Amino acid sequence: MPKPRKSLISLQDTPYYHCVSRCVRRAFLCGEDESTGKSYEHRRGWIEDKMLALANVFAIDICAYAVMNNHTHLVLHVDADKANNWSIREVLERWHSLHKGTQFTEKYLENKTLAEYELASVYESCEKYRKRLMDISWFMKELNEPIARMANNEGKCTGHFWEGRFKSQALLDEAALVACMAYVDLNPVRAKMEKTPESSKHTSIKTRIEVAKANQTQPKTLFSFIGYEREDQHEGLPFKLEDYLELIDLTGRIIREDKRGSLDVSLAPILQRIHLTSEQWLEVSTGFEKYFKSAVGSERLLADYCEHTELQRRSGLSACKRLLS
């Protein structure tokens, strides 16, 4: 029996996770249904807008995303410290932007006088909401359920829109993180939906490139690249933005040429840092879901993760050894 998604999230091992949601049968999230000719392209905007709005509410950052014809990819970062530092009022205000809450939490936000038992209820509700606001399962629930309702209403039908639970992968080290982000950002190019990363609509890479071209540093809606981590800076992706964009461009060119190629490692500083050959990089960045299952990283980190999540089988161990070492 599959394990609940919450039991596969281990923040002591990593705050980074790759999440995939797929539509059932012939349901289309966006794009054009070839059998009917009907276009669902506008649904890309639905999920992108909802996803970015939720990132402003949750203590969860978006590192990368791609909205495809019948599935979505998200690379998420859980900021537990941020959530734990929120005041009671901030937690309640964030939760009330999504749901009604209780009569006591409403009274608290209205600055009304509360009895002792009412305050106790508020404190209990606050801690419950705080945990939910840094929970990937709740984030995906708040994202997928409204999209399913909107799609069913538009199609005048009922039943499941998404293919059961979303799939999640723990990204245990820097190599796994950057490879997964590249896999997600290059999804439309690899699927031949788009010719270049910068033309890939409703993707994180297009947003990052557009902001960079406008002489701005980083898009506020996405988790920032900070280069090498230091104690005196905010948390962020442990790479330089320009290095990542260059690596994506080089990889995308090879994919577009539809042939096996090689990257000049001297032109890809990230590969030097994570100690991957160009051959390893091309294989892992184009076949991430094919090779890896619930967790991705070095053998030692994968062993620690399996112990903490009580997984008896180390799925994908051989691929991790071959491609990420």
C-alpha positions in Angstrom: 0.0 0.0 0.0 1.4 3.5 -0.9 2.5 5.6 2.0 0.7 8.9 2.8 2.5 11.9 1.2 3.0 13.5 4.6 5.1 10.5 5.8 7.4 11.0 2.8 8.2 14.6 3.8 11.2 14.7 6.0 12.3 18.3 6.7 15.3 17.1 8.7 16.7 15.6 5.5 15.7 18.3 3.0 13.3 21.2 2.5 13.2 20.6 -1.3 10.5 18.5 -3.0 9.5 17.8 -6.6 5.7 17.4 -7.0 3.8 16.2 -10.0 0.0 16.1 -10.6 -1.5 14.3 -13.6 -5.0 14.5 -15.1 -7.2 11.4 -15.4 -7.8 9.6 -18.7 -8.4 12.1 -21.5 -8.9 15.2 -19.3 -6.8 18.1 -20.5 -5.4 20.7 -18.1 -4.5 23.0 -21.0 -3.5 22.8 -24.7 -5.8 21.5 -27.4 -7.6 18.2 -27.4 -6.8 16.7 -30.8 -9.9 14.5 -30.8 -12.4 17.4 -30.3 -10.3 20.4 -31.4 -11.3 22.2 -28.3 -8.7 24.4 -26.7 -8.0 24.4 -23.0 -5.0 26.8 -23.2 -6.6 29.3 -20.8 -6.3 26.7 -18.0 -2.5 27.3 -17.9 -3.3 30.7 -16.4 -5.6 29.2 -13.8 -3.0 27.0 -12.2 -0.1 29.4 -12.5 -2.1 32.3 -10.9 -3.4 30.0 -8.1 0.1 28.5 -7.5 1.8 31.9 -7.1 -1.0 33.2 -4.9 -0.7 30.2 -2.6 3.1 30.8 -2.3 2.3 34.2 -0.8 0.1 32.6 1.9 2.1 29.4 2.7 5.6 29.2 4.1 6.5 27.3 0.8 8.6 28.8 -2.0 8.4 27.9 -5.6 11.8 27.0 -7.1 10.6 25.8 -10.5 7.4 25.0 -12.3 6.0 23.9 -15.7 2.4 23.6 -16.7 2.1 20.9 -19.4 -0.9 19.6 -21.4 -2.1 17.0 -18.9 0.2 17.5 -15.9 2.1 20.0 -13.8 5.5 20.0 -12.3 6.5 22.0 -9.1 9.8 22.1 -7.3 9.0 23.4 -3.8 11.0 24.7 -0.8 9.5 24.4 2.7 10.5 27.3 5.0 9.7 25.9 8.4 11.6 28.7 10.3 9.5 31.3 8.6 6.3 29.7 9.6 7.4 29.1 13.2 8.3 32.8 13.5 4.9 34.0 12.4 2.8 35.7 15.1 -0.6 34.3 16.1 -2.3 37.1 14.1 -0.2 36.5 11.0 -1.0 32.8 11.0 -4.7 33.4 11.4 -4.8 36.2 8.7 -3.0 33.9 6.3 -5.4 31.0 7.0 -8.5 33.2 6.8 -7.4 34.3 3.3 -8.1 30.7 2.3 -10.8 29.5 4.8 -13.3 30.9 7.2 -11.6 29.6 10.4 -13.6 29.4 13.6 -15.9 31.9 15.4 -13.1 32.3 18.0 -10.4 33.0 15.5 -12.7 35.5 13.8 -13.3 37.3 17.1 -9.5 37.4 17.8 -8.8 39.1 14.4 -11.6 41.6 15.2 -9.9 42.4 18.5 -12.9 41.4 20.5 -12.6 40.4 24.1 -12.3 36.6 24.5 -12.9 34.4 27.5 -10.1 32.2 28.7 -11.5 29.0 27.0 -12.0 31.0 23.8 -8.3 32.1 23.8 -7.2 28.5 24.4 -9.2 27.5 21.4 -7.6 30.2 19.3 -4.1 29.1 20.4 -4.9 25.5 19.5 -6.3 26.5 16.1 -3.3 28.7 15.4 -0.8 25.9 15.9 -3.0 23.6 13.7 -3.1 26.2 10.9 0.7 26.9 11.3 1.5 23.3 10.6 -0.9 23.3 7.6 0.7 26.4 6.1 4.1 24.7 5.9 2.7 21.3 4.7 3.2 20.4 1.1 0.1 18.1 1.1 -2.0 21.0 2.1 -0.4 23.3 -0.5 -1.1 20.8 -3.3 -4.7 20.3 -1.9 -5.4 24.0 -2.0 -3.9 24.1 -5.5 -5.5 21.1 -7.1 -9.1 21.1 -5.7 -10.1 24.5 -7.0 -8.6 23.7 -10.5 -10.6 20.5 -10.6 -13.9 22.2 -9.7 -13.3 25.0 -12.3 -12.5 22.4 -15.0 -15.5 20.3 -14.1 -17.8 23.3 -14.1 -16.4 24.4 -17.5 -16.9 20.9 -18.9 -20.3 20.5 -17.3 -19.2 17.1 -15.8 -18.5 15.5 -12.5 -15.9 13.0 -11.1 -12.2 13.0 -10.7 -10.1 15.5 -12.7 -6.7 14.6 -11.1 -5.2 11.2 -11.2 -5.4 10.5 -7.5 -2.7 11.8 -5.2 0.2 13.9 -6.4 3.6 12.3 -6.7 6.4 13.7 -4.6 10.2 13.3 -4.7 12.6 14.4 -2.0 15.6 16.3 -3.4 18.4 15.5 -0.9 21.4 17.4 -2.2 22.5 20.1 -4.6 22.9 17.8 -7.6 19.4 16.4 -7.2 18.0 19.9 -6.8 19.5 21.5 -9.8 19.0 18.5 -12.0 15.3 18.4 -11.1 14.9 22.1 -11.7 16.5 21.8 -15.1 14.2 18.8 -15.9 11.1 20.8 -15.0 12.3 24.0 -16.8 13.1 22.1 -20.0 9.9 20.0 -20.0 8.1 22.0 -22.8 11.3 22.0 -24.9 11.8 18.3 -24.4 8.1 17.6 -25.2 8.5 19.8 -28.4 5.8 22.1 -27.2 8.2 25.0 -27.4 11.4 25.7 -29.3 13.3 27.5 -26.5 13.2 27.9 -22.7 12.5 31.6 -23.0 9.5 31.0 -25.2 8.0 28.3 -22.9 4.8 29.9 -21.6 3.7 29.4 -18.0 7.1 28.1 -16.8 9.5 29.4 -14.1 12.4 29.7 -16.6 10.5 32.1 -18.8 9.7 34.3 -15.8 13.3 34.2 -14.6 14.6 35.1 -18.1 12.1 37.9 -18.7 13.1 39.5 -15.3 16.8 39.1 -16.0 16.4 40.8 -19.4 14.6 43.7 -17.7 17.7 44.4 -15.7 16.0 43.3 -12.5 17.7 40.8 -10.2 15.2 38.1 -9.4 11.4 37.6 -9.8 9.7 38.2 -6.4 7.3 35.3 -7.1 10.0 32.7 -7.2 12.6 31.4 -4.7 15.8 33.4 -5.4 19.2 32.2 -6.4 21.8 33.4 -3.9 25.1 31.8 -5.1 27.2 30.3 -2.4 25.4 30.3 1.0 26.7 32.6 3.7 25.5 33.3 7.2 24.7 37.0 6.5 22.3 36.4 3.7 18.7 35.2 3.3 17.9 31.7 2.4 17.8 30.8 -1.3 18.9 28.5 -4.1 22.6 27.7 -3.6 23.7 28.7 -7.2 24.3 31.8 -9.2 21.4 32.8 -11.4 23.6 33.5 -14.4 25.2 30.1 -14.1 21.9 28.3 -14.0 20.5 30.2 -17.0 23.6 29.4 -19.0 23.4 25.7 -18.1 19.7 25.6 -19.1 20.5 27.3 -22.4 23.3 24.9 -23.2 21.2 21.8 -22.3 18.2 23.1 -24.2 20.3 23.6 -27.4 21.3 20.0 -27.3 17.7 18.8 -26.7 16.5 21.0 -29.6 19.0 19.6 -32.0 17.5 16.1 -31.3 20.8 14.4 -31.0 23.1 13.2 -28.2 25.7 15.9 -27.6 28.0 17.0 -24.9 28.4 20.1 -22.7 31.7 21.9 -22.3 32.1 21.6 -18.6 34.3 24.7 -18.6 31.2 26.6 -19.7 29.0 25.1 -16.9 30.3 26.1 -13.4 27.3 24.4 -11.8 28.5 21.0 -13.1 31.9 21.5 -11.7 30.4 22.4 -8.4 28.2 19.3 -8.1 30.9 17.0 -9.7 28.8 15.7 -12.6 30.2 14.9 -16.0 28.4 16.3 -19.0 27.2 12.8 -19.9 25.7 12.3 -16.5 24.1 15.7 -16.6 22.4 15.2 -20.0 21.0 11.8 -18.9 19.7 12.9 -15.5 18.3 16.3 -16.7 16.3 14.7 -19.5 15.1 11.6 -17.6 14.6 12.6 -14.0 11.3 10.9 -13.5 12.4 7.9 -15.5 15.4 7.1 -13.2 14.3 8.3 -9.8 11.4 7.5 -7.5 10.6 8.9 -4.0 13.9 10.4 -3.1 17.0 11.6 -5.0 20.5 12.2 -3.7 23.8 10.6 -2.7 23.8 7.0 -1.3 24.4 8.3 2.3 21.7 10.9 2.2 19.3 8.4 0.6 20.0 5.9 3.4 19.3 8.6 6.1 16.1 9.7 4.4 14.8 6.1 4.2 15.6 5.6 7.9 13.8 8.8 8.9 10.7 8.0 6.8 10.7 4.3 7.6 11.1 3.2 4.0 12.4 -0.3 3.8 13.4 -0.2 0.1 15.8 2.4 -1.3 14.1 2.9 -4.6 16.4 4.4 -7.3 19.6 3.7 -5.4 21.4 2.3 -8.4 20.4 5.3 -10.5 21.6 7.7 -7.8 25.0 5.8 -7.7 25.4 5.9 -11.5 24.1 9.4 -12.3 24.7 11.5 -9.2 28.2 10.3 -8.1 
